């Protein structure tokens, strides 16, 4: 339920956000999103006591106060950050730049869950949320010295409503009619997030039911996942100059490995072996996003990147909602192991889609000279 409440607002407003990402300077948007994150997350420990905090109150707080705006901030920050990359590096370095961005995220996954698990066990969730608030303010400070060279912005022409509609239609036409690659990338991301978001949402349940582990162990396992993600992000730096078909084939290979390893979790009981498998799963999941972002940045005009990336994000989030709903129901009706196998199959479907796209790249020329 919480996962659904967090993702509905970006799905509804994601394409419209993309229009304004192409019109407005991206650095102020990212800084404002970080500050908004900090304020809204800080509301939870500051406005509610543990004694009065019920599940029903959590739902109300998530939907009416913090999380819709929090999700909107996420919907703005991610595409704005990705749309800024073409103004920082040249085209052959796009995949490497995206991989480095993901590596910083993965380091946060390595350190953050372990520290938060220890903090929750030793102190309380409220103190951990207060620390989390400060990290967003640090992020905003780090963005301040960044300079985007020759940033291209779309001008508002005539009536604002008509102009916004025209720009939105232009982005949709480019993504779904003029470019055959982008719909396949969106489908691939949708298949991936359909399973991966469900795994992220249901993971504490899986850990509790299958291995009877607590918050500290959950934090360590998430850190293992982040370690695998970090290792794959570093490896992708060397893929940035490879042909498009080879880069997409890397997605196919890593997604298949992640799917097979994830299914292997149902047969494992040794915690150390679970940690090893989580590292492999993290590495397997780490190839799709930097490569897909890099391809879209390469084939999309700079003044339209925000709209295209927002469409990509909207499709992925819609699939995430469907995945969380579907696998939440499967877990309740058929058990954790059945749900894990289903999630693994979705990663296999991602792999098959990537194989088809890789072969299409072999037969067609996509990038200009």
C-alpha positions in Angstrom: 0.0 0.0 0.0 2.8 2.4 0.9 4.6 1.6 -2.3 1.4 2.3 -4.3 0.8 5.6 -2.6 4.4 6.7 -3.3 4.3 6.0 -7.1 0.8 7.1 -8.2 1.6 10.9 -8.2 4.7 10.6 -10.5 2.7 8.3 -12.9 -0.1 10.9 -13.2 2.2 14.0 -13.6 5.4 12.5 -15.0 5.0 13.4 -18.6 4.0 17.0 -17.7 7.0 17.2 -15.4 9.1 16.3 -18.4 7.9 19.4 -20.4 9.0 21.7 -17.6 12.3 19.9 -17.2 13.1 20.9 -20.8 11.9 24.5 -20.1 13.6 25.3 -16.8 17.2 25.2 -15.6 17.8 21.7 -14.2 20.2 22.5 -11.3 17.7 24.6 -9.3 15.1 21.8 -9.8 17.4 19.2 -8.3 18.4 21.4 -5.4 14.7 22.3 -4.7 13.8 18.5 -4.9 16.5 17.7 -2.3 15.3 20.4 0.1 11.7 19.2 -0.4 12.8 15.7 0.4 14.5 16.9 3.6 11.5 18.9 4.8 8.9 16.1 4.1 11.0 13.3 5.6 11.7 15.5 8.6 7.9 15.9 9.2 7.5 12.2 10.1 9.7 12.1 13.2 8.9 15.7 14.2 5.1 15.5 14.0 4.3 12.1 15.3 5.2 10.1 18.4 5.8 6.4 18.4 2.9 5.9 20.8 0.3 7.4 18.4 1.8 6.1 15.2 -0.6 3.5 13.8 -0.8 1.8 10.4 -3.9 3.8 9.5 -2.2 7.1 10.5 0.8 6.1 8.3 -1.4 5.6 5.3 -3.0 9.1 5.8 0.5 10.7 6.3 1.9 9.0 3.3 -1.0 10.0 1.0 -1.9 13.4 2.3 1.3 14.9 3.5 4.9 13.6 2.9 5.0 11.0 0.3 3.0 12.4 -2.6 5.3 15.5 -2.6 8.2 13.2 -1.8 7.4 11.1 -4.8 6.9 14.2 -7.0 10.3 15.4 -5.8 11.7 12.0 -6.9 10.0 12.3 -10.2 11.6 15.6 -10.8 15.1 14.9 -9.4 15.8 11.7 -11.3 14.9 12.9 -14.8 16.5 16.3 -14.1 19.7 14.6 -13.1 19.8 12.3 -16.1 18.8 15.1 -18.5 21.8 17.1 -17.2 24.4 14.5 -18.1 24.6 15.4 -21.9 25.6 18.9 -20.8 28.5 17.6 -18.7 30.1 15.0 -21.0 30.4 14.2 -24.7 28.3 11.5 -26.4 30.8 8.6 -26.2 31.1 9.1 -22.4 27.3 9.0 -21.6 27.1 5.4 -20.5 30.2 5.8 -18.3 28.7 9.0 -16.7 25.5 7.2 -16.0 27.4 4.3 -14.5 29.3 6.7 -12.2 26.0 8.2 -11.1 24.7 4.8 -10.3 27.9 3.9 -8.5 27.3 6.7 -6.0 23.7 5.5 -5.5 25.0 2.0 -4.9 27.5 3.2 -2.3 24.6 4.7 -0.5 22.8 1.3 -0.7 26.0 -0.4 0.7 26.4 2.0 3.6 22.8 3.3 4.3 20.8 0.1 5.0 23.5 -1.3 7.3 23.7 1.9 9.3 20.0 2.4 9.4 19.5 -1.2 10.5 21.9 -0.7 13.4 20.4 2.7 14.1 16.8 1.3 14.3 17.9 -1.6 16.5 20.1 0.6 18.8 18.0 3.9 18.9 14.7 4.2 17.0 13.3 4.8 13.5 12.7 8.5 14.4 16.4 9.2 15.0 17.3 7.4 11.7 14.8 9.5 9.8 16.3 12.7 11.3 19.7 11.7 10.0 18.3 10.9 6.6 16.9 14.4 6.5 20.3 15.8 6.8 21.7 13.7 3.9 19.3 15.4 1.5 20.6 18.8 2.6 24.1 17.7 2.0 23.1 16.5 -1.5 21.7 19.9 -2.2 24.9 21.6 -1.1 27.0 19.3 -3.4 24.9 20.3 -6.4 25.5 24.0 -5.8 28.9 24.2 -7.6 27.8 22.1 -10.6 27.8 24.0 -14.0 25.8 22.8 -17.0 27.6 24.1 -20.1 25.4 25.4 -23.0 22.2 24.2 -21.5 19.4 24.2 -24.1 15.9 25.2 -22.8 12.6 24.9 -24.7 10.9 28.3 -25.0 7.2 28.8 -24.0 5.4 29.9 -27.2 2.0 31.7 -26.9 -0.7 30.4 -24.6 0.8 28.4 -21.8 -1.8 25.6 -21.9 -1.5 25.2 -25.7 2.2 25.5 -25.6 2.5 22.8 -22.9 0.2 20.5 -24.8 2.2 21.0 -28.0 5.5 20.3 -26.3 4.1 17.2 -24.6 2.7 15.9 -27.9 6.1 16.6 -29.6 7.9 14.5 -27.0 5.4 11.7 -27.3 5.6 11.7 -31.1 9.3 11.6 -31.0 9.5 8.8 -28.4 6.8 6.5 -29.9 6.6 7.3 -33.6 9.8 8.8 -34.8 12.0 6.5 -32.7 11.5 2.7 -32.7 14.1 2.1 -30.0 12.6 4.1 -27.2 9.3 2.1 -26.9 11.4 -1.1 -26.7 13.6 0.5 -24.0 10.4 1.5 -22.1 9.0 -2.0 -22.4 12.3 -3.5 -21.2 12.3 -1.1 -18.2 8.7 -1.9 -17.5 9.4 -5.7 -17.4 12.4 -5.0 -15.2 10.6 -2.7 -12.7 7.6 -5.0 -12.6 9.7 -7.6 -10.9 12.5 -5.5 -9.3 10.2 -3.0 -7.5 8.2 -5.9 -6.1 11.4 -7.5 -4.9 12.5 -4.3 -3.2 9.1 -3.8 -1.6 8.6 -7.4 -0.5 12.2 -8.0 0.5 11.7 -7.4 4.3 8.8 -9.9 4.2 10.9 -12.5 2.4 13.7 -12.1 4.8 11.4 -12.4 7.9 9.4 -15.3 6.6 12.1 -17.4 4.9 15.1 -16.8 7.1 13.6 -15.3 10.3 16.0 -12.3 10.2 15.6 -8.9 11.8 16.3 -5.3 10.8 20.1 -5.5 11.2 20.3 -8.5 8.9 18.0 -6.9 6.4 20.3 -3.9 6.3 23.4 -6.1 5.7 21.6 -7.9 2.9 20.6 -4.6 1.2 24.2 -3.6 1.6 25.3 -6.8 -0.2 22.9 -5.9 -3.0 24.4 -2.4 -3.2 27.9 -3.9 -3.3 26.9 -5.9 -6.4 25.3 -2.8 -8.0 28.5 -0.8 -7.3 30.8 -3.4 -8.9 28.6 -3.5 -12.0 28.5 0.3 -12.2 32.3 0.4 -12.2 32.5 -2.3 -14.8 30.1 -0.4 -17.1 32.6 2.5 -17.4 34.6 0.3 -19.8 31.4 -0.4 -21.9 30.8 3.2 -22.8 32.6 3.0 -26.2 31.1 -0.4 -27.2 28.5 -0.7 -30.0 24.9 -0.3 -29.0 24.1 -3.9 -29.7 26.8 -5.2 -27.4 25.8 -2.8 -24.6 22.2 -4.1 -24.9 23.4 -7.7 -25.0 25.1 -6.9 -21.7 21.7 -6.1 -20.3 20.3 -9.4 -21.6 23.2 -11.4 -20.0 23.1 -9.7 -16.6 19.3 -9.8 -16.3 19.3 -13.5 -17.0 22.0 -14.1 -14.3 20.0 -11.9 -11.8 16.8 -13.9 -12.6 18.5 -17.2 -12.2 20.2 -16.2 -9.0 17.1 -14.7 -7.5 15.2 -18.0 -8.1 18.1 -19.7 -6.4 17.3 -17.9 -3.2 14.4 -20.2 -2.5 16.8 -23.1 -2.0 19.3 -21.4 0.3 19.2 -21.3 4.1 22.9 -20.4 5.0 23.0 -16.6 5.6 26.5 -16.3 4.2 25.4 -17.8 0.9 22.4 -15.5 0.9 24.8 -12.6 1.1 26.8 -13.9 -1.8 23.6 -14.4 -3.9 22.5 -10.8 -3.1 25.8 -9.5 -4.4 25.3 -11.4 -7.7 21.6 -10.1 -7.9 22.8 -6.6 -7.3 25.4 -6.9 -10.1 22.8 -8.4 -12.4 20.4 -5.6 -11.9 23.0 -2.9 -12.3 23.4 -2.9 -16.1 20.0 -1.9 -17.4 19.5 1.7 -16.1 22.9 3.3 -17.1 22.9 1.7 -20.5 19.2 2.5 -21.3 19.7 6.1 -20.1 22.9 6.4 -22.2 21.1 5.2 -25.4 18.2 7.6 -24.9 20.6 10.5 -24.3 22.5 9.6 -27.4 19.5 9.4 -29.8 17.4 12.2 -28.3 17.9 16.0 -29.0 19.2 17.8 -25.9 16.2 20.1 -25.8 13.8 17.1 -25.6 15.7 14.8 -23.1 13.6 15.8 -20.1 10.4 14.8 -21.9 11.7 11.5 -23.2 13.2 10.5 -19.8 10.0 11.4 -18.0 8.0 9.1 -20.4 10.5 6.4 -19.7 10.3 6.9 -15.9 6.5 7.1 -16.0 6.3 3.7 -17.9 8.7 2.2 -15.4 6.7 3.5 -12.4 3.4 2.3 -13.8 4.9 -1.2 -14.1 6.3 -0.9 -10.6 2.7 -0.2 -9.3 1.5 -3.3 -11.2 4.4 -5.4 -9.9 4.0 -4.4 -6.3 0.2 -5.1 -6.5 0.6 -8.4 -8.3 3.4 -9.9 -6.3 2.0 -8.6 -3.0 -1.1 -10.7 -3.8 0.9 -13.7 -5.0 2.9 -13.6 -1.8 -0.2 -13.6 0.4 -2.0 -16.3 -1.7 0.8 -18.6 -2.7 3.7 -17.8 -0.5 7.1 -16.2 -0.6 8.9 -18.8 -2.8 6.3 -18.6 -5.5 6.5 -14.8 -5.6 10.3 -14.9 -5.8 10.2 -17.3 -8.8 7.7 -15.0 -10.5 10.0 -12.1 -10.0 12.9 -14.1 -11.4 10.8 -14.9 -14.5 10.2 -11.2 -15.1 14.0 -10.6 -15.2 14.2 -13.4 -17.7 11.6 -11.6 -19.8 13.7 -8.5 -19.6 16.6 -10.5 -20.9 14.7 -11.9 -23.9 13.5 -8.3 -24.8 17.1 -7.1 -24.6 18.2 -9.9 -26.9 15.6 -8.8 -29.5 16.7 -5.2 -29.2 20.4 -6.1 -29.6 19.6 -8.0 -32.8 17.6 -5.0 -34.1 20.6 -2.7 -33.5 22.8 -5.1 -35.5 20.4 -4.7 -38.5 19.7 -0.9 -38.3 21.7 2.3 -38.0 20.4 4.5 -35.2 23.0 7.2 -34.4 23.9 10.0 -36.7 27.5 10.4 -37.9 
